[in-house]
Amino acid sequence: MTDSAPLPLAGSRRPGTETGPGTDRHGRGDLLLGTVAALFTLAQLVLVRPGMGLGWDETVYVSQVGTHAPAAFFSAPRARGVSLLVAPVASWSSSTALLRIYLALLSGAALYGALRSWRGLFPARVLALAGALFATLWVTLFYGPQVMPNYWVAVGALAAVGCFLRVRADRRDRGAWWGLAASGCLMAWMRPMDAVWVVLPLCVLALVRRWWRPLAALMVGLVGGSAEWVVEAYTRYGGPARRLAEGSDIQGGLGWHLAAVDQLRSLGGRSLCRPCSGTLPGVAVTVWWYALPPLAALGLAVAVRDRRTTRTLVPLACAASAAFPYLFLIGYAAPRFLLPAYALLALPIADALLTVTGPAAGRWRPVTVTVVAAALAAHLAVQYEVLHRTVRRTTATHRDWSDLATALHRLGVRPPCLLTGPESIPIAYYAGCSSASVHGHNANTTRAAIVDAAREMPVAALAAPDARRPDYAQGWRVHRVGDVTLYVAPGASGAGG
């Protein structure tokens, strides 16, 4: 699996020696990639409302480093990378809008860096189109400015594969060596197990070909990025194996599950499909997903014809590896889980599209250009519509949480305070309270501890209108706020103010 005529790598020149027409081409290429990244940032700021509020998982991550509310329970599957990523803002400001702007700018810069890591392996126009294809997916735009790890695994995966191929082609490319280690560290920092699945084909290839130095650089990055997760596994869970087992239990038990249909259901804008039931979205929403395999196969065929198989086959293998656990090993779905696969698939697909619309298309070129342009325009329209609905629905949910927190304050449940029951984690963050649960994936306390806490601070239990009163809330005052029943401990009124 070798490329007979590898492209010259930008990093193969020494600093200060890049002059002449080649430098101009690199400059135009960087400008093109920078434009794509800048438009991606702008689209996030315009289409994803900076004041949308924080989601459930976001409140968990932000509370670990913020001052607005006590740290929420941090379950075994999570890693603290994204909390540390937002710490420069969240540690001193509770402004969600400021946090969104910060992440939009950072995600745009990360996309530029990830695309640039492929410079010399694909022409700039291919990289720019790949970046645009990935950046215009509704799920990419939606999660780019969110306090969630999946986008960062995606750009880390894109950069890692590009840097791996560059160091394979030129061992003197120091920037690629550093990029390989840094991107491996970023992925493991965000989600260690996702990082392992992404780099699995790279490790196999390095072992088979005995590319020990690239493998070592990649391992250094992975070990460095996952160090905190491993240390925490020993201090809180009894070791990595125990933490992985607990994480598997929380995720419903890792094993053979056909979740591909669940992923299709989530494409209509469902941020979490668990349990995943209901009808599939319309064909207009899902057709792009069905088009991914044939377009990727076309990109590989183009690469084989042009005798540059490796630089296309490797990202395809890593995309398949990254997607495998979320398509076949868990019993639920979320569209963000497949972001690393989408980022890696974008390269060969962009290469295929530019090939079928380029001079090689011959007399069919006007037809292919028209068909591809129309398909992309329709695709963008559908992605915008799904994004618009998702942002509107999510904003409404977060507003309901904020309104409920305001109602709790009126009832005397003010910091320092404690909330229990379903959805207590995000609502507690909005109210500035601690959260606790006696059962479920986020169980971190006992009934006796809640009763004891009610003697010291305002405590409230949240429940659905038709749910039974919690046994520890007997004698607590009952209030109805929207679709939520609140049981407020007797000592809450006027306390904590």
C-alpha positions in Angstrom: 0.0 0.0 0.0 2.3 2.7 -1.3 1.9 5.8 -3.3 4.1 5.7 -6.4 4.5 9.5 -6.6 4.0 11.2 -3.3 3.2 14.9 -3.4 5.9 17.3 -2.1 5.1 18.2 1.5 5.0 21.8 2.7 7.0 20.8 5.8 9.9 19.4 3.8 11.3 22.8 3.2 13.4 24.6 5.8 12.0 27.8 7.2 13.0 30.8 5.1 13.6 28.8 1.9 10.0 28.9 0.6 10.2 31.4 -2.2 8.9 31.7 -5.7 5.7 30.4 -7.3 5.5 27.5 -4.8 5.2 29.9 -1.9 2.4 31.8 -3.6 0.5 28.5 -4.1 0.9 27.7 -0.4 -0.2 31.2 0.5 -3.3 31.0 -1.7 -4.1 27.5 -0.3 -3.8 28.8 3.3 -6.1 31.7 2.4 -8.6 29.3 1.0 -8.5 27.1 4.1 -8.7 30.2 6.4 -11.7 31.4 4.5 -13.5 28.1 5.1 -12.7 28.2 8.8 -13.7 31.8 9.1 -17.1 31.2 7.4 -17.6 28.2 9.7 -17.0 30.4 12.8 -19.4 33.0 11.4 -22.1 30.5 10.6 -21.9 29.2 14.2 -22.3 32.7 15.6 -25.3 33.5 13.3 -27.1 30.2 13.2 -26.5 28.7 16.7 -27.7 31.3 19.2 -24.9 32.3 21.6 -27.6 32.8 24.3 -29.1 29.3 23.7 -28.3 28.2 27.3 -26.4 25.1 28.4 -27.5 21.6 27.8 -27.5 18.7 30.3 -24.0 17.4 29.5 -22.7 20.9 29.2 -23.8 21.9 32.7 -21.8 18.8 34.0 -18.7 19.8 32.2 -18.9 23.6 32.9 -19.7 23.0 36.6 -16.4 21.2 37.1 -14.5 24.5 36.5 -17.1 27.2 36.8 -18.2 29.2 39.9 -22.0 29.5 39.0 -22.9 26.2 40.7 -21.2 23.3 42.6 -19.6 20.6 40.5 -22.2 18.1 39.2 -21.7 14.3 39.5 -19.0 13.2 37.0 -19.8 9.7 35.7 -17.3 7.1 34.5 -17.6 7.5 30.7 -16.7 11.2 30.8 -13.3 12.8 30.5 -12.3 16.2 31.8 -10.6 17.5 28.6 -13.5 19.7 27.5 -13.9 21.1 31.0 -10.3 22.3 30.9 -10.8 23.6 27.4 -13.5 26.0 28.5 -11.9 26.9 31.9 -10.3 30.1 30.5 -13.8 31.5 30.2 -16.0 29.4 32.5 -13.7 29.8 35.5 -14.5 33.6 35.8 -17.7 34.2 33.8 -21.1 32.5 33.8 -22.1 34.1 30.5 -23.2 31.4 28.1 -23.0 33.8 25.1 -19.3 34.6 25.9 -18.6 30.9 26.2 -20.3 30.2 22.8 -18.3 32.9 21.1 -15.1 31.6 22.6 -15.8 28.1 21.4 -16.9 29.2 17.9 -13.6 31.1 17.4 -11.6 28.2 18.8 -13.4 25.6 16.7 -12.8 27.6 13.6 -9.1 27.8 14.3 -9.0 24.1 15.1 -10.7 23.3 11.7 -8.1 25.4 9.9 -5.3 23.6 11.7 -6.7 20.2 11.0 -7.2 20.9 7.3 -3.7 22.5 7.0 -2.2 19.3 8.4 -3.1 17.6 5.1 -1.3 20.3 3.0 0.9 18.5 0.4 -1.2 15.3 0.6 -4.2 16.8 -1.2 -4.6 20.0 -3.3 -5.9 23.0 -1.4 -9.1 22.9 -3.3 -9.8 19.4 -2.1 -9.0 20.3 1.5 -11.2 23.4 1.3 -14.2 21.5 -0.1 -13.7 18.8 2.5 -13.7 21.4 5.2 -16.8 23.0 3.8 -18.6 19.6 3.5 -17.9 18.8 7.1 -18.5 22.3 8.4 -21.9 22.7 6.8 -23.4 19.5 8.4 -26.0 20.6 11.0 -24.4 18.4 13.6 -21.0 20.1 13.1 -22.5 23.6 13.3 -24.6 22.7 16.3 -21.8 21.1 18.4 -18.9 23.3 17.3 -19.7 26.0 19.9 -21.0 23.6 22.5 -19.2 22.4 25.6 -19.0 18.8 24.3 -16.0 16.7 23.4 -17.1 15.1 20.1 -16.1 17.9 17.7 -12.7 18.1 19.2 -12.2 14.4 18.7 -13.2 14.9 15.1 -10.6 17.7 14.4 -8.0 15.7 16.3 -8.7 12.7 14.2 -8.4 14.7 11.0 -5.1 16.2 12.1 -3.7 12.9 13.4 -4.2 11.0 10.2 -2.8 13.8 8.1 0.3 14.2 10.3 0.8 10.5 10.3 0.8 10.3 6.6 3.1 13.3 6.4 5.8 11.9 8.7 5.6 8.6 6.7 6.4 10.6 3.6 9.1 12.9 5.1 10.8 12.2 8.4 12.2 15.7 8.5 8.8 17.3 8.7 9.1 18.4 12.3 5.8 20.2 12.3 4.0 16.9 11.4 5.8 15.1 14.2 4.6 17.6 16.8 1.2 17.6 15.2 0.9 13.9 15.4 1.6 13.8 19.1 -0.5 16.9 19.8 -3.6 15.6 17.9 -3.3 12.2 19.6 -3.2 14.0 22.9 -6.2 16.2 22.0 -8.4 13.1 21.2 -7.4 11.2 24.3 -7.8 14.3 26.4 -11.4 14.6 25.2 -12.5 10.9 24.9 -9.8 8.3 25.5 -11.8 5.4 24.1 -12.8 7.3 21.0 -9.1 8.1 20.4 -8.3 4.4 20.6 -10.9 3.5 17.9 -9.7 6.3 15.6 -6.0 5.4 15.7 -6.5 1.6 15.5 -5.8 1.4 11.8 -2.8 3.7 12.2 -1.4 1.4 14.8 -2.0 -1.7 12.8 -0.3 -0.1 9.7 2.6 1.1 11.7 3.2 -2.3 13.2 2.9 -4.1 9.9 5.2 -1.7 8.2 7.5 -1.3 11.2 7.1 2.5 11.3 8.2 2.6 14.9 8.9 6.4 15.2 5.4 7.5 14.0 3.9 4.9 16.3 5.9 6.1 19.2 4.9 9.8 18.6 1.3 8.8 18.4 1.5 6.7 21.6 3.2 9.6 23.4 0.3 11.8 22.5 -2.3 9.3 23.5 -0.7 8.5 26.9 -0.2 12.2 27.7 -3.8 13.0 26.8 -5.3 10.1 28.8 -3.1 10.5 31.9 -5.6 12.4 33.9 -8.4 9.9 33.0 -6.1 7.0 34.1 -5.2 8.7 37.4 -8.8 9.4 38.1 -9.7 5.8 37.3 -7.3 4.6 40.0 -8.3 7.2 42.6 -12.1 7.0 42.1 -13.0 3.7 40.5 -10.3 1.2 41.5 -8.5 1.2 38.2 -9.1 1.6 34.4 -10.8 -1.8 34.0 -13.3 -1.0 36.7 -13.9 2.4 35.2 -14.5 1.0 31.8 -16.8 -1.6 33.2 -18.8 1.1 35.0 -18.9 3.2 31.9 -20.2 0.2 29.9 -23.0 -0.3 32.5 -24.0 3.4 32.2 -24.1 3.1 28.4 -26.4 0.1 28.6 -23.8 -2.6 28.3 -21.3 -2.5 25.4 -22.0 -5.5 23.1 -23.4 -6.3 19.7 -26.2 -3.7 19.0 -27.3 -2.7 15.5 -27.5 1.1 16.1 -27.2 2.2 12.5 -31.0 2.7 12.3 -30.9 4.6 15.5 -28.3 6.9 14.0 -30.6 7.5 11.1 -33.4 8.4 13.5 -31.2 10.9 15.2 -30.4 12.8 11.9 -33.7 14.7 12.2 -32.3 16.8 15.0 -32.5 14.5 18.1 -29.5 15.2 20.2 -29.9 12.0 22.1 -31.9 9.0 20.9 -32.3 6.9 24.0 -34.5 4.9 23.9 -34.5 5.3 20.1 -38.0 4.8 18.8 -40.3 6.4 16.4 -40.3 6.8 12.6 -37.3 7.6 10.5 -36.9 11.2 9.2 -37.9 11.9 5.6 -35.7 10.8 2.8 -34.6 14.4 2.2 -33.1 14.5 5.6 -31.3 11.1 5.4 -30.3 10.8 1.8 -26.9 12.3 2.4 -26.1 9.6 4.9 -27.0 6.9 2.3 -24.7 8.7 -0.2 -21.6 8.5 2.1 -20.5 4.9 1.3 -20.8 5.2 -2.6 -19.1 8.6 -2.6 -16.3 7.3 -0.4 -15.9 4.3 -2.7 -15.7 6.6 -5.6 -13.0 8.6 -3.9 -11.0 5.4 -3.3 -11.4 4.4 -6.9 -10.1 7.8 -8.0 -7.1 7.4 -5.7 -6.4 3.9 -7.0 -6.5 5.1 -10.6 -4.2 8.0 -9.9 -1.8 5.7 -7.9 -2.2 7.5 -4.6 -4.1 4.9 -2.7 -2.6 5.2 0.8 -3.5 8.8 1.5 -7.1 8.0 0.7 -7.5 4.5 2.1 -6.0 5.4 5.5 -8.6 8.1 6.4 -11.3 5.8 5.1 -10.1 3.0 7.4 -9.9 5.4 10.4 -13.4 6.7 9.6 -14.8 3.1 9.6 -12.9 2.3 12.8 -14.2 5.5 14.6 -17.8 4.8 13.5 -17.8 1.1 14.3 -18.6 1.2 18.1 -21.4 3.7 17.6 -23.0 1.7 14.8 -22.7 -1.7 16.3 -21.7 -1.7 20.0 -24.1 0.5 21.8 -27.8 0.4 22.1 -28.6 4.1 21.5 -27.5 6.9 19.2 -26.6 10.6 19.1 -25.5 12.3 15.9 -22.5 13.8 17.5 -20.9 10.4 18.0 -20.1 10.1 14.3 -18.4 13.5 13.9 -14.9 12.0 13.7 -16.1 9.7 10.9 -17.7 12.5 9.0 -14.5 14.6 9.2 -12.4 11.8 7.8 -14.8 10.8 5.1 -15.0 14.4 3.8 -11.5 14.2 2.2 -12.1 11.3 -0.2 -15.6 12.5 -0.9 -14.4 16.0 -1.8 -11.7 14.4 -4.0 -14.4 12.4 -5.8 -16.7 15.4 -6.3 -13.9 17.5 -7.7 -12.9 14.7 -10.0 -16.3 14.1 -11.5 -16.8 17.8 -12.0 -13.3 18.5 -13.4 -11.7 18.1 -16.8 -11.6 14.3 -16.4 -15.4 14.3 -16.9 -14.9 15.2 -20.5 -18.0 16.0 -22.5 -20.1 15.0 -19.5 -18.7 17.8 -17.4 -21.6 20.3 -17.8 -24.0 17.6 -16.7 -22.0 16.5 -13.7 -21.3 20.0 -12.6 -25.0 20.8 -12.7 -26.1 17.7 -10.9 -23.4 18.0 -8.1 -24.2 21.7 -7.7 -27.9 21.1 -7.4 -27.4 18.2 -5.0 -25.1 20.3 -2.8 -27.5 23.2 -2.8 -30.4 20.9 -1.7 -28.2 19.3 0.9 -27.3 22.7 2.4 -31.0 23.7 2.5 -31.9 20.5 4.4 -29.0 20.9 6.8 -30.0 24.5 7.6 -33.7 23.5 8.2 -32.7 20.7 10.6 -30.3 23.0 12.4 -32.9 25.7 12.7 -35.5 23.3 14.2 -32.9 21.8 16.5 -31.7 25.2 17.8 -35.2 26.4 18.4 -36.3 23.3 20.2 -33.1 23.2 22.3 -33.4 26.9 23.2 -37.0 26.3 24.4 -35.9 23.4 26.6 -33.1 25.4 28.2 -35.5 28.3 28.7 -37.9 26.0 30.6 -35.0 24.9 32.8 -34.2 28.6 33.5 -37.8 29.4 34.3 -38.0 26.5 36.7 -34.8 27.7 38.4 -36.4 31.1 38.8 -39.5 29.5 40.3 -37.4 27.5 42.8 -35.7 30.8 43.9 -39.2 32.3 44.5 -40.0 29.2 46.7 -36.9 29.9 48.8 -34.7 27.3 47.2 -31.6 29.4 46.8 -27.8 28.7 47.0 -26.6 26.9 48.9 -29.3 24.4 48.0 -29.8 20.8 46.7 -32.0 19.4 44.0 -32.9 15.8 43.4 -35.0 13.8 40.9 -35.1 13.7 37.1 -33.4 16.5 35.3 -32.1 17.8 38.6 -28.6 18.1 37.1 -29.2 20.8 34.5 -31.9 22.6 36.6 -29.6 22.6 39.6 -26.9 24.3 37.5 -29.4 27.0 36.4 -30.5 27.5 40.0 -26.9 27.5 41.4 -27.6 24.4 43.5 -26.0 21.1 44.0 -27.6 18.0 42.5 -28.0 14.5 43.8 -29.6 11.2 42.8 -30.4 8.1 44.7 -30.7 5.8 41.6 -29.9 5.7 38.0 -26.7 6.4 36.1 -25.9 9.5 38.2 -26.6 8.0 41.6 -24.2 9.7 44.1 -26.1 9.9 47.4 -28.6 8.1 49.7 -32.1 8.9 50.9 -30.7 9.5 54.4 -28.2 12.0 53.1 -30.9 13.9 51.4 -33.0 14.1 54.6 -29.9 15.2 56.5 -29.2 17.9 53.9 -32.8 19.2 54.3 -32.0 20.2 57.9 -29.0 22.3 56.7 -30.1 23.9 53.5 -33.0 24.3 51.1 -33.8 21.0 49.3 -36.3 20.3 46.6 -37.2 17.1 44.7 -38.3 17.3 41.1 -40.8 14.8 39.7 -43.2 14.2 36.8 -46.9 15.0 37.6 -47.9 11.3 37.5 -44.8 10.1 39.4 -45.0 8.9 43.0 -43.8 11.2 45.8 -40.3 10.2 46.8 -40.3 8.4 50.2 -37.8 10.9 51.6 -40.1 13.8 50.7 -43.1 12.8 52.9 -44.5 16.0 54.5 -42.7 18.3 52.0 -44.7 21.1 50.5 -46.0 20.4 46.9 -45.9 22.9 44.1 -46.7 22.6 40.4 -44.6 24.5 37.9 -45.5 23.7 34.3 -45.1 20.0 33.8 -43.0 19.5 36.9 -44.0 18.7 40.4 -41.8 20.2 43.1 -41.5 18.8 46.6 -39.9 21.5 48.7 -38.5 20.7 52.2 -40.2 22.6 55.0 -37.1 24.5 56.0 -36.5 25.9 52.5 -38.6 29.0 52.7 -36.4 32.0 53.3 -33.4 29.9 53.8 -30.2 30.1 51.8 -31.0 33.7 50.9 
